[in-house]
Amino acid sequence: MLLGAALVAVGLLTSSLVGNQIIAALLSLSLFLLLWIIDHFGWMLPDPLDALVVNLSLLVHFTPFATGSIFLSDAGFFFSVALLGLFLSVRALARR
Amino acid sequence: MMLRSPRLAFEAMLFVLALGLGATAAFGPLDNTFADQLYFGAWCAAMLRFFSLALRLPLHLRPALGRVVSPAIVTAAVALAVLSNTAVYRHDVALRRYRQRPLHRAARVADDCAQPSARCGPDLFLQQQG
């Protein structure tokens, strides 16, 4: 549910930024895929940046849920991404 | 004093909830795990309060002002999200919810190993396999 809320918020933000529905859908899917696999690229970065980029990954935060461990930081990540996406969507819609 | 709107009442409730949970976690006689969960509840209430306050920021600004203020608001929101995630990450807590379902064969081997006279290890496991 938390993952779904975060993805819906990011998709809503993309849809509010782009006028065309098809482009918004493709951009959202690309963003989801990028956020899903970004940890594979994050390990290549230098020290301060790697932790930041790896922690952007949805897979890194979702895997503990799938194995039965609930980390509060993972729940907080999805929660804050959902809130941030909704807030930025409101700003983007108001700008139109 | 009566609060003027349900939204103000909701924000006040979130503020009180965040303060109360944080104070209880900090000063209450609780074990560490429960206190960490209370801290997380306070964090969630504070984030919801920030979200509610951020929605009240002016959406339509004069063009000259908007060119400066709108990117600043977006940057502040992203910075707040990053900082709050960093805080909750540094104070991380794992709530293990493994289901207690050991394999029957492995559980039987472990039970046999608990007896002093029993053979233990791969021999017993292979014997029970066969």
Backbone of each chain as ProteinMPNN parsed JSONL, in Angstrom:
{"seq_chain_A": "MLLGAALVAVGLLTSSLVGNQIIAALLSLSLFLLLWIIDHFGWMLPDPLDALVVNLSLLVHFTPFATGSIFLSDAGFFFSVALLGLFLSVRALARR", "coords_chain_A": {"N_chain_A": [[0.832, -1.199, 0.0], [1.948, 1.223, 0.8], [3.999, 1.434, -1.07], [2.438, 1.569, -3.388], [1.092, 3.975, -2.913], [3.212, 5.781, -3.021], [4.047, 5.42, -5.687], [1.766, 6.164, -7.108], [1.628, 8.845, -6.393], [3.98, 9.837, -7.546], [3.417, 9.303, -10.231], [1.193, 10.935, -10.556], [2.369, 13.43, -10.228], [4.063, 13.492, -12.472], [2.12, 13.406, -14.453], [0.879, 15.821, -14.007], [2.81, 17.569, -14.748], [3.217, 17.245, -17.452], [1.596, 17.743, -20.547], [0.532, 15.942, -22.436], [-1.159, 12.828, -22.411], [-0.155, 10.318, -23.15], [2.58, 10.7, -23.238], [2.947, 11.369, -20.582], [2.297, 8.943, -19.351], [4.288, 7.232, -20.374], [6.542, 8.534, -19.423], [6.113, 8.328, -16.683], [6.235, 5.53, -16.31], [8.861, 5.097, -17.094], [10.157, 6.521, -15.122], [9.401, 5.073, -12.86], [10.677, 2.667, -13.394], [13.316, 3.535, -13.411], [13.576, 4.411, -10.75], [13.281, 1.97, -9.568], [15.521, 0.46, -10.21], [17.685, 1.97, -9.577], [19.523, 1.592, -7.599], [21.447, -0.15, -8.506], [23.111, 1.41, -10.023], [23.863, 3.24, -8.202], [25.819, 2.194, -6.535], [28.143, 2.592, -7.895], [28.918, 5.17, -7.576], [30.812, 7.889, -5.994], [31.666, 8.262, -2.47], [29.946, 10.121, -0.74], [27.695, 10.37, -2.319], [26.707, 7.868, -3.008], [25.195, 6.604, -0.973], [23.002, 8.286, -0.87], [21.858, 8.021, -3.443], [21.408, 5.265, -3.592], [19.558, 4.978, -1.586], [17.392, 6.107, -2.776], [16.217, 4.155, -4.182], [13.434, 2.157, -4.986], [13.326, -0.57, -4.784], [15.249, -1.261, -2.892], [14.047, -0.315, -0.6], [11.748, -1.766, -0.59], [12.297, -4.489, -0.483], [12.89, -5.426, 2.239], [10.26, -5.474, 3.289], [9.116, -7.528, 1.838], [10.499, -9.689, 2.798], [9.652, -9.915, 5.352], [10.52, -8.145, 7.271], [9.986, -5.126, 8.866], [11.087, -2.07, 8.423], [11.214, 1.028, 9.923], [12.279, 3.217, 8.642], [11.976, 2.584, 5.967], [9.185, 2.547, 5.645], [8.781, 5.222, 6.275], [10.109, 6.413, 4.135], [8.509, 5.779, 1.851], [6.167, 7.026, 2.659], [6.949, 9.733, 2.854], [7.715, 10.221, 0.219], [5.263, 9.954, -1.057], [3.843, 12.106, 0.101], [5.451, 14.264, -0.72], [5.257, 14.052, -3.51], [2.504, 14.522, -3.881], [2.305, 17.146, -2.92], [3.999, 18.56, -4.682], [2.579, 18.067, -7.009], [0.257, 19.534, -6.583], [1.345, 22.123, -6.634], [2.28, 22.148, -9.255], [-0.075, 21.862, -10.735], [-1.364, 24.205, -10.055], [0.195, 26.019, -11.307], [-0.503, 25.908, -13.96]], "CA_chain_A": [[0.0, 0.0, 0.0], [2.85, 2.379, 0.835], [4.648, 1.51, -2.385], [1.432, 2.041, -4.332], [0.846, 5.405, -2.674], [4.359, 6.544, -3.542], [4.05, 5.371, -7.154], [0.642, 6.974, -7.599], [1.981, 10.26, -6.226], [4.974, 10.187, -8.566], [2.701, 9.329, -11.512], [0.352, 12.146, -10.573], [3.27, 14.566, -10.449], [4.459, 13.472, -13.879], [0.954, 13.747, -15.264], [0.576, 17.243, -13.871], [3.867, 18.362, -15.391], [3.217, 17.035, -18.896], [0.255, 17.923, -21.069], [0.051, 14.79, -23.194], [-1.375, 11.67, -21.538], [0.722, 9.203, -23.528], [3.934, 11.043, -22.779], [2.942, 11.283, -19.12], [2.326, 7.527, -18.967], [5.616, 6.688, -20.671], [7.499, 9.154, -18.496], [5.892, 7.742, -15.353], [6.771, 4.167, -16.296], [10.326, 5.195, -17.123], [10.595, 6.969, -13.792], [9.247, 3.942, -11.933], [11.757, 1.696, -13.676], [14.58, 4.137, -12.946], [13.597, 4.374, -9.29], [13.347, 0.575, -9.133], [16.846, -0.144, -10.418], [18.737, 2.991, -9.446], [20.554, 1.174, -6.644], [22.539, -0.811, -9.23], [24.047, 2.442, -10.473], [24.299, 4.019, -7.048], [27.036, 1.646, -5.945], [29.322, 3.038, -8.656], [29.207, 6.58, -7.301], [31.7, 8.112, -4.847], [31.135, 7.985, -1.129], [28.756, 10.774, -0.174], [26.528, 10.286, -3.207], [26.18, 6.52, -3.214], [24.134, 6.322, -0.004], [21.824, 9.071, -1.255], [21.229, 7.452, -4.643], [20.918, 3.919, -3.282], [18.345, 5.102, -0.774], [16.256, 6.497, -3.618], [15.7, 2.979, -4.875], [12.217, 1.554, -4.431], [13.586, -1.986, -4.499], [15.99, -1.33, -1.626], [13.124, -0.082, 0.51], [10.625, -2.705, -0.607], [12.749, -5.856, -0.213], [12.651, -5.873, 3.62], [8.848, -5.792, 3.505], [8.847, -8.826, 1.228], [11.113, -10.743, 3.599], [9.039, -9.975, 6.668], [11.054, -7.145, 8.195], [9.434, -3.786, 8.655], [11.96, -1.002, 8.901], [10.448, 2.268, 9.956], [12.812, 4.158, 7.654], [11.382, 2.254, 4.665], [7.816, 3.075, 5.665], [8.889, 6.679, 6.219], [10.496, 6.811, 2.786], [7.331, 5.747, 0.977], [5.235, 8.038, 3.152], [7.402, 11.08, 2.502], [7.656, 10.358, -1.239], [3.86, 10.185, -1.407], [3.478, 13.478, 0.471], [6.177, 15.201, -1.578], [4.663, 13.982, -4.848], [1.207, 15.205, -3.863], [2.517, 18.591, -2.761], [4.52, 19.12, -5.934], [1.494, 18.016, -7.995], [-0.618, 20.694, -6.342], [2.039, 23.314, -7.141], [2.35, 22.092, -10.721], [-1.414, 22.111, -11.284], [-1.687, 25.617, -9.866], [0.991, 26.816, -12.243], [-1.12, 25.879, -15.289]], "C_chain_A": [[0.875, 1.262, 0.0], [3.559, 2.56, -0.499], [3.675, 2.053, -3.422], [1.154, 3.523, -4.167], [1.983, 6.251, -3.233], [4.348, 6.568, -5.066], [2.914, 6.211, -7.737], [0.973, 8.458, -7.489], [3.002, 10.7, -7.275], [4.309, 10.234, -9.948], [1.815, 10.558, -11.648], [1.195, 13.386, -10.842], [3.697, 14.631, -11.91], [3.308, 13.9, -14.773], [0.614, 15.233, -15.166], [1.625, 18.122, -14.537], [3.788, 18.322, -16.904], [1.783, 17.12, -19.403], [-0.305, 16.687, -21.743], [-0.048, 13.556, -22.295], [-0.409, 10.531, -21.846], [2.138, 9.46, -23.031], [4.009, 10.946, -21.26], [3.025, 9.832, -18.662], [3.714, 6.932, -19.202], [6.666, 7.244, -19.71], [7.356, 8.562, -17.09], [6.489, 6.348, -15.271], [8.292, 4.175, -16.311], [10.869, 5.599, -15.756], [10.474, 5.843, -12.766], [10.386, 2.953, -12.123], [13.093, 2.238, -13.178], [14.675, 4.084, -11.428], [13.717, 2.947, -8.767], [14.77, 0.036, -9.185], [17.981, 0.819, -10.148], [19.826, 2.556, -8.466], [21.712, 0.468, -7.33], [23.577, 0.198, -9.715], [24.614, 3.223, -9.295], [25.592, 3.522, -6.451], [28.288, 2.116, -6.668], [29.75, 4.453, -8.281], [30.168, 6.73, -6.118], [30.928, 8.192, -3.54], [29.932, 8.803, -0.683], [27.504, 10.546, -1.005], [25.908, 8.9, -3.249], [25.042, 6.195, -2.238], [22.852, 7.058, -0.38], [21.094, 8.428, -2.428], [20.671, 6.062, -4.354], [19.637, 4.003, -2.468], [17.17, 5.67, -1.545], [15.566, 5.283, -4.228], [14.453, 2.429, -4.181], [12.465, 0.113, -4.026], [14.3, -2.144, -3.161], [15.039, -1.172, -0.445], [12.005, -1.111, 0.544], [11.036, -4.123, -0.222], [12.565, -6.275, 1.25], [11.189, -6.193, 3.911], [8.539, -7.2, 2.988], [9.435, -9.964, 2.045], [10.596, -10.76, 5.028], [9.588, -8.998, 7.672], [10.449, -5.791, 7.867], [10.402, -2.789, 9.267], [11.172, 0.297, 8.841], [10.978, 3.28, 8.948], [12.239, 3.863, 6.267], [9.947, 2.773, 4.579], [7.832, 4.597, 5.568], [9.267, 7.174, 4.837], [9.279, 6.847, 1.864], [6.327, 6.836, 1.366], [5.661, 9.431, 2.7], [7.418, 11.285, 0.988], [6.219, 10.628, -1.684], [3.454, 11.63, -1.087], [4.159, 14.497, -0.429], [5.59, 15.219, -2.985], [3.328, 14.702, -4.907], [1.375, 16.721, -3.754], [3.023, 19.217, -4.056], [3.469, 19.064, -7.04], [0.561, 19.205, -7.831], [0.026, 21.959, -6.889], [2.049, 23.337, -8.67], [0.985, 22.364, -11.353], [-1.796, 23.58, -11.138], [-0.937, 26.499, -10.852], [0.347, 26.881, -13.621], [-2.128, 27.001, -15.465]], "O_chain_A": [[0.588, 2.233, -0.699], [3.704, 3.676, -0.998], [4.04, 2.896, -4.241], [0.999, 4.248, -5.15], [1.755, 7.298, -3.838], [4.606, 7.606, -5.674], [3.094, 6.89, -8.748], [0.643, 9.24, -8.381], [2.905, 11.797, -7.825], [4.615, 11.119, -10.748], [1.705, 11.144, -12.725], [0.789, 14.278, -11.587], [3.693, 15.703, -12.516], [3.492, 14.657, -15.726], [0.121, 15.83, -16.123], [1.362, 19.283, -14.853], [4.237, 19.252, -17.575], [0.861, 16.622, -18.756], [-1.499, 16.412, -21.633], [0.861, 13.272, -21.516], [0.092, 9.863, -20.941], [2.801, 8.577, -22.487], [5.014, 10.494, -20.712], [3.733, 9.518, -17.705], [4.251, 6.223, -18.351], [7.553, 6.526, -19.248], [8.347, 8.327, -16.399], [7.163, 6.009, -14.299], [8.936, 3.371, -15.637], [11.893, 5.092, -15.297], [11.341, 5.682, -11.908], [10.98, 2.467, -11.16], [13.898, 1.507, -12.601], [15.725, 3.754, -10.878], [14.196, 2.73, -7.654], [15.183, -0.742, -8.324], [19.133, 0.515, -10.459], [20.934, 3.093, -8.497], [22.832, 0.471, -6.819], [24.765, -0.112, -9.807], [25.703, 3.792, -9.377], [26.381, 4.305, -5.921], [29.384, 2.047, -6.112], [30.846, 4.88, -8.642], [30.323, 5.8, -5.327], [29.697, 8.188, -3.522], [28.942, 8.201, -0.266], [26.391, 10.527, -0.478], [24.71, 8.766, -3.499], [24.045, 5.585, -2.625], [21.753, 6.525, -0.229], [19.869, 8.303, -2.417], [19.584, 5.719, -4.818], [18.732, 3.187, -2.643], [16.056, 5.713, -1.022], [14.448, 5.388, -4.734], [14.422, 2.26, -2.962], [11.893, -0.375, -3.051], [13.993, -3.053, -2.389], [15.208, -1.821, 0.588], [11.379, -1.313, 1.584], [10.222, -4.882, 0.305], [12.117, -7.396, 1.492], [10.904, -7.094, 4.701], [7.801, -7.959, 3.615], [8.931, -11.086, 1.995], [11.068, -11.557, 5.839], [9.166, -9.01, 8.828], [10.417, -5.378, 6.708], [10.515, -2.684, 10.489], [10.545, 0.615, 7.831], [10.22, 4.111, 8.448], [12.037, 4.783, 5.474], [9.546, 3.361, 3.575], [7.008, 5.193, 4.874], [8.805, 8.23, 4.406], [9.05, 7.84, 1.175], [5.722, 7.478, 0.507], [4.841, 10.215, 2.223], [7.164, 12.392, 0.514], [5.986, 11.435, -2.584], [2.806, 12.294, -1.896], [3.541, 15.473, -0.854], [5.443, 16.285, -3.584], [3.046, 15.413, -5.871], [0.67, 17.481, -4.418], [2.542, 20.269, -4.478], [3.463, 19.922, -7.923], [0.128, 19.809, -8.812], [-0.638, 22.775, -7.527], [1.858, 24.379, -9.297], [0.901, 23.022, -12.39], [-2.476, 24.135, -12.001], [-1.387, 27.594, -11.189], [0.617, 27.812, -14.38], [-2.739, 27.121, -16.527]]}, "seq_chain_B": "MMLRSPRLAFEAMLFVLALGLGATAAFGPLDNTFADQLYFGAWCAAMLRFFSLALRLPLHLRPALGRVVSPAIVTAAVALAVLSNTAVYRHDVALRRYRQRPLHRAARVADDCAQPSARCGPDLFLQQQG", "coords_chain_B": {"N_chain_B": [[-10.971, 28.017, 23.711], [-12.543, 28.107, 20.617], [-11.638, 26.437, 17.658], [-11.399, 27.74, 14.374], [-11.915, 26.368, 11.98], [-12.407, 23.038, 10.607], [-10.047, 22.229, 9.499], [-8.056, 23.695, 10.783], [-8.416, 22.645, 13.301], [-7.67, 20.031, 12.819], [-4.976, 20.368, 12.178], [-4.032, 21.389, 14.576], [-4.506, 19.183, 16.161], [-2.712, 17.373, 15.046], [-0.322, 18.628, 15.682], [-0.351, 18.554, 18.485], [-0.414, 15.819, 18.792], [2.061, 15.025, 17.676], [3.831, 16.321, 19.409], [3.067, 15.144, 21.841], [3.524, 12.368, 21.432], [6.271, 12.414, 20.902], [7.251, 13.468, 23.324], [6.378, 11.527, 25.118], [7.833, 9.337, 24.191], [10.372, 10.25, 24.719], [10.526, 10.807, 27.479], [9.006, 8.952, 28.818], [8.581, 5.901, 30.767], [9.54, 3.586, 29.026], [10.23, 0.67, 27.003], [12.945, 0.339, 24.638], [12.176, -0.353, 22.005], [9.421, 0.167, 21.831], [9.463, 2.884, 22.402], [10.856, 3.812, 20.175], [8.96, 3.281, 18.216], [7.021, 5.083, 18.986], [8.41, 7.447, 18.537], [8.488, 7.311, 15.749], [5.778, 7.538, 15.155], [5.402, 10.159, 16.022], [7.019, 11.427, 14.192], [5.643, 10.893, 11.778], [3.255, 12.288, 12.275], [4.283, 14.874, 12.432], [5.227, 15.184, 9.813], [2.828, 15.068, 8.375], [1.675, 17.349, 9.366], [3.445, 19.321, 8.421], [2.91, 18.955, 5.704], [0.238, 19.712, 5.543], [0.478, 22.381, 6.301], [2.079, 23.277, 4.207], [0.386, 23.108, 2.058], [-1.081, 25.335, 2.366], [0.38, 27.423, 1.476], [0.748, 30.265, -0.693], [-0.569, 29.844, -3.945], [-0.739, 31.219, -6.345], [1.32, 33.642, -7.426], [2.692, 36.947, -7.873], [4.24, 37.547, -11.058], [6.963, 38.426, -10.996], [7.704, 37.926, -8.385], [7.048, 35.26, -8.196], [8.872, 33.928, -9.758], [11.04, 33.663, -8.176], [10.139, 32.721, -5.697], [8.628, 30.356, -6.091], [10.46, 28.278, -7.099], [12.019, 28.264, -4.793], [10.258, 27.304, -2.855], [9.761, 24.725, -3.796], [12.338, 23.681, -3.676], [12.757, 23.842, -0.923], [10.833, 22.046, -0.039], [11.765, 19.603, -1.096], [14.225, 19.497, 0.205], [13.379, 19.326, 2.843], [12.117, 16.842, 2.77], [14.32, 15.178, 2.236], [15.953, 15.663, 4.475], [14.278, 14.846, 6.579], [14.014, 12.158, 5.964], [16.641, 11.377, 6.256], [16.936, 11.752, 8.984], [15.125, 9.853, 10.057], [16.228, 7.596, 9.035], [18.707, 7.457, 10.272], [17.872, 6.903, 12.764], [16.969, 4.282, 12.839], [14.663, 1.533, 12.986], [13.974, -1.866, 13.249], [11.239, -3.904, 12.793], [10.692, -7.048, 13.341], [8.874, -9.414, 11.651], [8.718, -12.18, 11.181], [7.25, -15.185, 10.111], [6.528, -17.887, 12.183], [7.441, -20.621, 11.122], [9.038, -23.274, 11.076], [10.816, -25.689, 9.159], [9.585, -28.971, 9.192], [11.234, -31.197, 9.183], [13.767, -30.141, 9.698], [13.229, -29.081, 12.202], [12.816, -31.432, 13.607], [15.348, -32.592, 13.548], [16.732, -30.676, 15.001], [15.504, -31.021, 17.466], [16.343, -33.599, 18.072], [19.048, -33.168, 18.303], [19.106, -31.802, 20.647], [18.946, -33.74, 22.568], [21.132, -35.449, 24.763], [22.28, -37.97, 24.172], [21.86, -38.42, 21.565], [22.654, -38.895, 18.102], [24.009, -36.407, 16.029], [23.797, -33.865, 13.519], [24.964, -34.052, 10.09], [24.817, -36.818, 9.62], [22.555, -37.788, 10.979], [20.642, -36.269, 9.714], [20.819, -37.167, 7.071], [20.143, -39.798, 7.495], [17.525, -39.575, 8.263], [16.515, -38.54, 5.991], [16.758, -40.665, 4.239]], "CA_chain_B": [[-11.175, 28.766, 22.472], [-12.949, 27.231, 19.516], [-10.879, 26.612, 16.423], [-12.329, 28.287, 13.398], [-12.284, 25.45, 10.907], [-11.952, 21.662, 10.865], [-8.647, 22.08, 9.09], [-7.226, 24.195, 11.886], [-8.509, 21.675, 14.398], [-6.856, 18.87, 12.427], [-3.558, 20.734, 12.311], [-3.722, 21.478, 16.011], [-4.455, 17.815, 16.681], [-1.443, 16.786, 14.604], [0.758, 19.25, 16.462], [-0.394, 18.0, 19.843], [-0.059, 14.394, 18.69], [3.511, 14.909, 17.472], [4.504, 16.691, 20.66], [2.771, 14.157, 22.886], [4.234, 11.111, 21.158], [7.701, 12.641, 21.085], [7.554, 13.622, 24.755], [6.21, 10.221, 25.766], [8.968, 8.489, 23.821], [11.617, 10.747, 25.31], [10.554, 10.848, 28.951], [8.211, 7.899, 29.42], [9.311, 4.691, 31.16], [9.194, 2.597, 27.987], [11.395, -0.016, 26.444], [13.479, 1.075, 23.487], [11.435, -0.63, 20.774], [8.16, 0.902, 21.853], [9.79, 4.312, 22.32], [11.176, 4.102, 18.776], [7.706, 3.332, 17.463], [6.371, 6.361, 19.302], [9.139, 8.471, 17.784], [8.059, 7.246, 14.353], [4.439, 8.135, 15.116], [5.578, 11.614, 16.102], [7.59, 11.852, 12.894], [4.557, 10.877, 10.783], [2.354, 13.41, 12.569], [4.965, 16.121, 12.055], [5.245, 15.271, 8.345], [1.473, 15.426, 7.938], [1.456, 18.766, 9.732], [4.178, 20.112, 7.43], [2.19, 18.841, 4.429], [-0.959, 20.532, 5.653], [0.901, 23.788, 6.276], [2.617, 23.607, 2.883], [-0.733, 23.294, 1.124], [-1.652, 26.664, 2.575], [1.225, 28.452, 0.857], [0.057, 30.864, -1.848], [-0.304, 29.139, -5.203], [-0.577, 32.18, -7.432], [2.121, 34.791, -7.003], [3.024, 37.875, -8.954], [5.292, 36.9, -11.872], [8.328, 38.756, -10.562], [7.944, 37.235, -7.115], [6.891, 33.82, -8.399], [10.08, 33.349, -10.356], [11.999, 33.392, -7.093], [9.56, 32.019, -4.547], [8.185, 28.999, -6.426], [11.573, 27.318, -6.993], [12.476, 28.171, -3.394], [9.32, 26.431, -2.132], [10.007, 23.347, -4.239], [13.63, 23.265, -3.104], [12.586, 23.645, 0.521], [10.071, 20.804, 0.174], [12.659, 18.466, -1.354], [15.221, 19.466, 1.283], [12.711, 18.826, 4.05], [11.925, 15.393, 2.613], [15.628, 14.511, 2.367], [16.417, 15.755, 5.869], [13.451, 14.012, 7.457], [14.37, 10.76, 5.705], [17.944, 11.129, 6.874], [16.736, 11.624, 10.433], [14.48, 8.584, 10.408], [17.162, 6.524, 8.64], [19.742, 7.345, 11.307], [17.242, 6.379, 13.972], [16.163, 3.229, 12.22], [14.2, 0.442, 13.828], [13.434, -3.0, 12.493], [10.225, -4.697, 13.472], [10.74, -8.341, 12.654], [7.586, -10.094, 11.614], [8.844, -13.476, 10.51], [6.273, -16.196, 10.525], [7.199, -19.002, 12.862], [7.12, -21.862, 10.435], [10.249, -24.026, 10.752], [10.591, -26.928, 8.428], [9.363, -30.044, 10.16], [12.389, -32.089, 9.245], [14.832, -29.412, 10.396], [12.849, -28.977, 13.613], [13.022, -32.739, 14.243], [16.794, -32.736, 13.73], [17.128, -29.807, 16.119], [15.046, -31.658, 18.706], [17.219, -34.734, 18.357], [20.34, -32.654, 18.745], [19.002, -31.332, 22.019], [19.133, -34.863, 23.5], [22.577, -35.661, 24.906], [22.782, -39.223, 23.628], [21.48, -38.561, 20.16], [23.618, -38.487, 17.087], [23.609, -35.093, 15.561], [24.511, -33.367, 12.366], [24.594, -34.539, 8.766], [24.48, -38.242, 9.634], [21.164, -37.945, 11.368], [19.795, -35.661, 8.691], [20.793, -38.076, 5.921], [19.423, -40.993, 7.895], [16.093, -39.289, 8.238], [16.134, -38.363, 4.576], [16.681, -41.979, 3.603]], "C_chain_B": [[-11.517, 27.802, 21.344], [-12.074, 27.5, 18.29], [-11.845, 26.897, 15.291], [-12.761, 27.303, 12.323], [-11.81, 24.048, 11.254], [-10.496, 21.46, 10.486], [-7.693, 22.569, 10.179], [-7.238, 23.223, 13.055], [-7.651, 20.449, 14.094], [-5.369, 19.168, 12.585], [-3.151, 20.837, 13.776], [-3.62, 20.084, 16.619], [-3.142, 17.131, 16.279], [-0.278, 17.334, 15.412], [0.826, 18.656, 17.864], [0.029, 16.533, 19.826], [1.447, 14.216, 18.533], [4.264, 15.244, 18.759], [4.3, 15.631, 21.735], [3.524, 12.856, 22.675], [5.737, 11.273, 21.373], [8.08, 12.756, 22.551], [7.409, 12.298, 25.488], [7.385, 9.308, 25.462], [10.242, 8.936, 24.52], [11.652, 10.562, 26.819], [9.787, 9.713, 29.608], [9.053, 6.686, 29.793], [8.986, 3.532, 30.215], [10.451, 1.86, 27.562], [11.75, 0.633, 25.105], [12.652, 0.872, 22.228], [10.141, 0.173, 20.727], [8.401, 2.411, 21.753], [10.131, 4.698, 20.881], [9.916, 4.155, 17.918], [6.954, 4.631, 17.743], [7.069, 7.516, 18.584], [8.673, 8.491, 16.324], [6.652, 7.807, 14.187], [4.516, 9.646, 15.168], [6.125, 12.157, 14.789], [6.501, 11.913, 11.828], [3.591, 12.043, 11.017], [2.987, 14.734, 12.173], [5.003, 16.288, 10.54], [3.873, 15.658, 7.803], [1.173, 16.892, 8.246], [2.191, 19.68, 8.755], [3.444, 20.114, 6.091], [0.956, 19.74, 4.446], [-0.616, 22.024, 5.631], [1.39, 24.195, 4.887], [1.5, 23.808, 1.869], [-1.37, 24.671, 1.264], [-0.797, 27.76, 1.969], [0.526, 29.001, -0.377], [0.455, 30.179, -3.151], [-0.033, 30.097, -6.346], [0.135, 33.414, -6.909], [2.305, 35.74, -8.178], [4.208, 37.319, -9.737], [6.697, 37.191, -11.397], [8.684, 38.012, -9.285], [7.935, 35.716, -7.32], [8.125, 33.159, -8.969], [11.12, 32.991, -9.296], [11.402, 32.455, -6.05], [9.177, 30.582, -4.889], [9.324, 27.985, -6.43], [12.081, 27.172, -5.564], [11.563, 27.245, -2.595], [9.563, 24.979, -2.5], [11.317, 22.824, -3.647], [13.507, 22.994, -1.608], [11.828, 22.348, 0.798], [10.957, 19.582, -0.03], [13.698, 18.351, -0.237], [14.61, 18.933, 2.566], [12.509, 17.317, 3.964], [13.245, 14.644, 2.806], [16.094, 14.516, 3.825], [15.588, 14.871, 6.794], [13.743, 12.533, 7.234], [15.72, 10.414, 6.306], [17.791, 10.928, 8.372], [16.145, 10.269, 10.788], [15.365, 7.399, 10.016], [18.241, 6.336, 9.705], [19.181, 6.806, 12.61], [16.388, 5.172, 13.594], [15.818, 2.135, 13.229], [13.647, -0.651, 12.93], [12.413, -3.711, 13.359], [10.148, -6.034, 12.75], [9.373, -9.0, 12.758], [7.701, -11.402, 10.844], [7.751, -14.409, 11.002], [7.024, -17.385, 11.111], [6.793, -20.309, 12.199], [8.404, -22.617, 10.115], [9.892, -25.278, 9.963], [10.501, -28.081, 9.425], [10.603, -30.92, 10.3], [13.548, -31.416, 9.995], [14.508, -29.273, 11.881], [13.074, -30.303, 14.325], [14.508, -32.975, 14.498], [17.265, -31.888, 14.904], [16.692, -30.409, 17.444], [15.951, -32.822, 19.081], [18.577, -34.27, 18.845], [20.294, -32.184, 20.195], [19.184, -32.462, 23.022], [20.615, -35.206, 23.574], [23.083, -36.914, 24.21], [22.531, -39.358, 22.131], [22.634, -38.198, 19.235], [23.106, -37.204, 16.452], [24.344, -34.784, 14.263], [24.088, -34.026, 11.072], [24.206, -36.002, 8.75], [23.005, -38.45, 9.931], [20.233, -37.387, 10.289], [19.673, -36.591, 7.479], [20.012, -39.351, 6.248], [17.917, -40.739, 7.822], [15.611, -39.01, 6.822], [15.886, -39.712, 3.941], [15.547, -42.795, 4.151]], "O_chain_B": [[-10.839, 26.792, 21.155], [-11.812, 28.65, 17.939], [-12.957, 26.37, 15.251], [-13.875, 27.405, 11.808], [-10.922, 23.876, 12.089], [-9.797, 20.631, 11.07], [-6.669, 21.946, 10.458], [-6.221, 23.003, 13.713], [-6.995, 19.897, 14.978], [-4.602, 18.331, 13.063], [-2.059, 20.42, 14.161], [-2.771, 19.826, 17.473], [-2.542, 16.404, 17.071], [0.638, 16.599, 15.78], [1.895, 18.304, 18.363], [0.734, 16.064, 20.72], [2.043, 13.355, 19.181], [5.204, 14.549, 19.146], [5.234, 15.264, 22.449], [4.095, 12.3, 23.614], [6.394, 10.402, 21.942], [9.099, 12.215, 22.981], [8.208, 11.974, 26.367], [7.879, 8.597, 26.336], [11.089, 8.116, 24.872], [12.688, 10.202, 27.379], [9.892, 9.517, 30.819], [10.114, 6.462, 29.211], [8.246, 2.616, 30.572], [11.571, 2.343, 27.73], [10.958, 1.374, 24.524], [12.444, 1.814, 21.464], [9.81, 0.781, 19.71], [7.64, 3.126, 21.101], [9.751, 5.772, 20.415], [9.814, 4.973, 17.003], [6.33, 5.204, 16.851], [6.422, 8.439, 18.09], [8.488, 9.557, 15.738], [6.362, 8.475, 13.195], [3.791, 10.339, 14.454], [5.726, 13.231, 14.339], [6.437, 12.873, 11.061], [3.165, 12.703, 10.07], [2.312, 15.615, 11.641], [4.833, 17.396, 10.031], [3.766, 16.472, 6.886], [0.501, 17.577, 7.475], [1.643, 20.688, 8.31], [3.364, 21.145, 5.422], [0.673, 20.44, 3.474], [-1.325, 22.825, 5.023], [1.147, 25.316, 4.441], [1.646, 24.587, 0.928], [-2.109, 25.115, 0.385], [-1.21, 28.919, 1.949], [-0.215, 28.275, -1.04], [1.635, 29.963, -3.428], [0.799, 29.826, -7.212], [-0.385, 34.136, -6.058], [2.095, 35.368, -9.333], [5.089, 36.688, -9.154], [7.544, 36.298, -11.394], [9.805, 37.531, -9.117], [8.709, 34.987, -6.7], [8.399, 31.988, -8.706], [11.967, 32.123, -9.505], [12.057, 31.525, -5.58], [9.375, 29.68, -4.074], [9.185, 26.922, -5.826], [12.523, 26.095, -5.163], [12.038, 26.484, -1.751], [9.573, 24.103, -1.635], [11.397, 21.687, -3.182], [14.081, 22.035, -1.092], [12.139, 21.633, 1.752], [10.913, 18.638, 0.758], [14.015, 17.25, 0.214], [15.249, 18.174, 3.295], [12.699, 16.598, 4.946], [13.284, 13.602, 3.46], [16.568, 13.504, 4.339], [16.13, 14.221, 7.689], [13.726, 11.742, 8.177], [15.927, 9.307, 6.803], [18.426, 10.054, 8.962], [16.612, 9.61, 11.717], [15.258, 6.322, 10.602], [18.641, 5.211, 10.006], [19.923, 6.312, 13.459], [15.226, 5.069, 13.988], [16.561, 1.858, 14.171], [12.935, -0.375, 11.964], [12.686, -4.073, 14.504], [9.589, -6.12, 11.657], [8.805, -9.117, 13.844], [6.887, -11.696, 9.969], [7.389, -14.402, 12.179], [8.041, -17.82, 10.57], [5.901, -21.01, 12.677], [8.831, -22.601, 8.96], [8.804, -25.837, 10.098], [11.266, -28.14, 10.387], [10.968, -31.329, 11.402], [14.218, -32.041, 10.816], [15.403, -29.338, 12.723], [13.468, -30.328, 15.49], [14.884, -33.499, 15.547], [18.094, -32.323, 15.703], [17.417, -30.324, 18.435], [16.287, -33.012, 20.25], [19.187, -34.908, 19.703], [21.313, -32.17, 20.886], [19.527, -32.219, 24.179], [21.287, -35.249, 22.544], [24.206, -36.923, 23.706], [22.964, -40.331, 21.514], [23.461, -37.335, 19.531], [21.9, -36.973, 16.363], [25.38, -35.375, 13.96], [22.962, -34.512, 10.966], [23.356, -36.404, 7.955], [22.305, -39.184, 9.234], [19.183, -37.958, 9.994], [18.586, -36.782, 6.933], [19.317, -39.907, 5.397], [17.149, -41.589, 7.373], [14.442, -39.22, 6.499], [14.924, -39.89, 3.195], [15.34, -43.93, 3.723]]}, "name": "protein", "num_of_chains": 2, "seq": "MLLGAALVAVGLLTSSLVGNQIIAALLSLSLFLLLWIIDHFGWMLPDPLDALVVNLSLLVHFTPFATGSIFLSDAGFFFSVALLGLFLSVRALARRMMLRSPRLAFEAMLFVLALGLGATAAFGPLDNTFADQLYFGAWCAAMLRFFSLALRLPLHLRPALGRVVSPAIVTAAVALAVLSNTAVYRHDVALRRYRQRPLHRAARVADDCAQPSARCGPDLFLQQQG"}
